[in-house]
Amino acid sequence: MDTEITYELFGPAHADELVAFLSGDTWPFHGRDTVEPDEARRWIDEGRFGGDDNRSFWITRDGERVGFVRLMDLCDNAPLFDLRIRSGHRGSGLGAQSLTWLTRYVFTEFPLVRRVEGNTRHDNAAMRRTFRRCGYVQEAHYREAWPAADGTVHDSVGYAILRRDWESGTTTVPDWDDARGTGR
Ligand SMILES: CC(C)(COP(=O)(O)OP(=O)(O)OC[C@H]1O[C@@H](n2cnc3c(N)ncnc32)[C@H](O)[C@@H]1OP(=O)(O)O)[C@@H](O)C(=O)NCCC(=O)NCCS
């Protein structure tokens, strides 16, 4: 039987459920692996998940909420996102399907957006493979840009997809040799 994946807009009525979702799992490759319930509630109260600039969605498989995606900077021409799949459901294709969905959603709903961006820790192999699988291209490597809660510091990497690549189904890469002719 095919599974059905749907995306449901997050609203204030879902606050308690989101607090339980965020504080009830571990989230490797975020600033901290765990989120305290008070902190999650503060994020909701601050408007991080809704409003003009942000929109968030539950990722639901066969009626069960198995993930959450937050879109940020939607008023800008280059929005960002944060994608979280519940630990028991990782590695089963949900991340790639959700990234494909959110990319289409942003380009369709926001005609002025030219690119969608995402950053992750350099050692987050699953997220880096998800980016590549969905047509995102690495554009940046930031050295020592990702402090972790345990005091270690990691590199981070930046990926993006262009609207024109998404529309044409092609993947163009940055001109990494663009310093030629500048004397560098
Ligand atoms: C990163 C995350 C969103 C990926 O979603 P997912 O559902 O686990 O990934 P999928 O099953 O869709 O797999 C997508 C790709 O990642 C690869 N992958 C999945 N889990 C992996 C792992 N543990 N190690 C290495 N690669 C992995 C898959 O093989 C696939 O690559 P391929 O198409 O080249 O074969 C999810 O694992 C997650 O929520 N992790 C914790 C939070 C996080 O890191 N969020 C990202 C913050 S930017």
The ligand as an ORCA input file, in Angstrom:
! r2SCAN-3c Opt
* xyz 0 1
  C      18.468     15.341      7.854
  C      17.037     14.793      7.700
  C      16.062     15.933      7.487
  C      17.044     13.896      6.434
  O      15.770     13.298      6.301
  P      15.610     11.699      6.189
  O      14.184     11.414      6.051
  O      16.349     11.063      7.324
  O      16.416     11.395      4.833
  P      15.920     10.519      3.578
  O      15.521      9.171      4.066
  O      14.933     11.308      2.789
  O      17.274     10.369      2.765
  C      17.795     11.446      1.987
  C      19.257     11.149      1.631
  O      20.037     11.097      2.834
  C      20.686      9.824      2.947
  N      20.705      9.494      4.350
  C      19.644      9.307      5.171
  N      20.064      9.054      6.424
  C      21.409      9.050      6.377
  C      22.417      8.872      7.365
  N      22.115      8.605      8.647
  N      23.719      8.969      6.980
  C      24.046      9.249      5.698
  N      23.117      9.451      4.708
  C      21.830      9.342      5.069
  C      19.839      8.885      2.128
  O      20.580      7.753      1.705
  C      19.442      9.795      0.972
  O      20.539      9.980      0.095
  P      20.571      9.325     -1.385
  O      19.350      9.863     -2.089
  O      21.859      9.839     -1.926
  O      20.534      7.846     -1.149
  C      16.628     13.926      8.940
  O      17.498     12.829      9.061
  C      16.602     14.712     10.243
  O      15.583     15.314     10.589
  N      17.730     14.688     10.975
  C      17.817     15.359     12.270
  C      17.657     16.862     12.171
  C      18.505     17.479     11.073
  O      19.684     17.190     10.913
  N      17.881     18.392     10.322
  C      18.528     19.142      9.294
  C      18.783     20.526      9.795
  S      19.242     21.612      8.454
*
